[in-house]
Structure formats: C-alpha cells, structure tokens
C-alpha cells in the first residue's frame, strides 16, 4: 500500500511538471516563433524548456527533502532515538536524482512540441486567438447598436 502511494505521488508530480511545461509553451508561443525566426535552433528551444522543467522538479525535490529532514528530526527527538545521517544523505541524493529524472520525463514531450513549432504559426498565435472576438460581440443582442430606450444600450441620455 505504501508503494502505491509513492507511485501515485510520483505520477502526480510528473503530470504537474508536464502540465506546467505545456502552459509555459503555450504562454510563450510567440517568443518561440521569434527565437526561431532569428535563427534559434530546435535544440536551443528544447534545452530551454527542459531546463525549466528540470529546475521546477529539482526545486520541488529540495523542498520535499527539507520537509522530510525536519520531520525525521522531530520524529527522532520525540522517540528519543538517533538519526543515521549517512542514510539520510544518500536517500536525499537519490531523491534529487529521481526528481530530476521525473522532471526531464515530464517536460520532454512539451519541450519537443515547442521545438518543432512552425515559425509562421507561432508568430501569428496571438493574432489568431483574437480573430473570433468581433463575431462574439456581433452575436450579442443589440449590444453593438445605440438604442436609447432599452436596457442593452451602452450610451445614456445626454
């Protein structure tokens, strides 16, 4: 049962890194297009997003190690036992390496997708998202017309 909980938390961490990297790619699509237009290679863009995912996962691993070490110290003080610091050090080192592997695995697919973007599509990304706004405004009932007698009017009597 303990292994199931560990596996579930690792999967959740991997999906968190995956989703965070996808959100970063989507938010910086125009930046990716500019880098590619100015001669940036696919490897550079892949390395940028992989490094970001790696930093997120290692930072989360360090935070988890700090909380775990604090809880081990509290537990050893409450039980009146000693702590094996060599075991704690090697398990912390293994945790950092494993969190780095989870970060790279979770960020690899979004980073590959960012590095394979088409330049023109990436540069036109923000313009494309605003294209449907006039149609939405035109579909609203009487919002675009000035009608001084209805509740939909934008202008008031002068």
N, C-alpha and C positions, 0 to 999 in steps of 0.2 A: 504494500500500500504506500510505503514511503517512496519507493521508486516511481510509482505512478504520479505522485505529487511532484517529484523532481522533474519527470518528463513533461508534465503539463506546464510547469513554470518555465522550462526551457523553450517549449513550443510557443508559449505566450510571449516570452522575450524575443524570440526570433520573429514572430509576426509583428510585434511592436516595432522592431528595427525595420522590417520590410515596409510597413505602412508609413513610418516616419520618413524613410528614404523616398518612397513613392510621392509623398506630399512635398518633399523638398524638390524633387524632379519637376513636379507639376508647377510649383510656385516659381521655379527658375527656368522655365522652358525658354523664355525669351533670352535669358543670359546664355543658355546653352547654344542657341542659334547664333548669338553674337560671337561667342568663342569660336564656333565652327566657321563662321563667315570670315573671321580674322585669321584663320589658319590653324586653329587648335585641332589637335588630333583626337581621334576616338579614345586613345589610351589616356590622354590627359583628362578628359571628361570622366572616363571610367574611374581613374585614380582619385579624382576629386570626390565623387560621391561614395566610393568605397572608403576613403579616408574619413569622411563624415560619419558613415555608419560604424566604422571601427572606433572612432572617438566616442560616439554615443554608447556603444556596448561596453567599452573598457571603463568609461566613467561610471556606468551602472554597476559594473563588476566591482570597482573600487568602493563605491558606496555600499554595496552589499557586504563586502569584506569588512568594512569599518563597523557596520551594524552587527555583523556576526562576531567579530572580535570583542566588541563591547558586551554582547550577550554571553559569550564564553567567559569573560572575566566576571560578570555578575553571577553567572551560574557557579563558577569555581569558588567565588567568595561566599556565596550562600551555602554551598555544600561543604566548604572547608577543605577543598582539595586543591592540588596544584594543576597548572596548565603546562602541557607539553608544547613549548614554543617552537620547537623544530617541526613538529607535526602541523602546527598552526601555520607556520611559514610556508611549508611545502604545499599544504592544501590551498593556501591563499594564492600561491604562484600558479598552481594548476587551475584555480578558478579564473584567474586573469587570462590565462592562455585559452581556456574554454570559452570565456565570454568574447574574446577576440574572434575565435572560430565562428561562434554564433553570429557575431556582428557582420563578418565577411559573408557568411552564408545568407543572412537575411538581406544584406544590401547588394548582393551580386546581381540579381535579376533587375531591380530598378536601375542600377548603375549601367548595366548593359543596355537597357532600353533607352536611357538618356544618351549614351554614346552613339547609338545607332539612329538618332533622330535626323530627319531631313532638315536641312538648313532653312529652306523657304517656309516650311510648315512651322518650324519653331519660331521663326521671326514674325510670322503672321498670327501667332497664337492668341495674343490679347485682342487683336482686331477681330478675330473670328468669334470670340466669346461675346462681343458687344453687338454683333450683327443682328440678333433677334430682338433687341430692345425696342426699336420703333414699331415692330409688329405687335409687341405686347402692349405698348401704350395705345396703339390704334384699336386694339381689341377691347379696351376698357370702355364701358358705356358712357358716351358723351364727355369724357374727361378732356378730350382734345379740343372741344368746341367751347365757345364762350356763350353761356346761356344764363342770363341774369335771374331767371326765375326758378331754377332748380337747385337741388342740393349738391349737384355734381360740379357746379361752376367753380373755377379757380379764382375768378375775379369777383370782387364785391361791388356794390353800387358806389359810385364816386360822389 
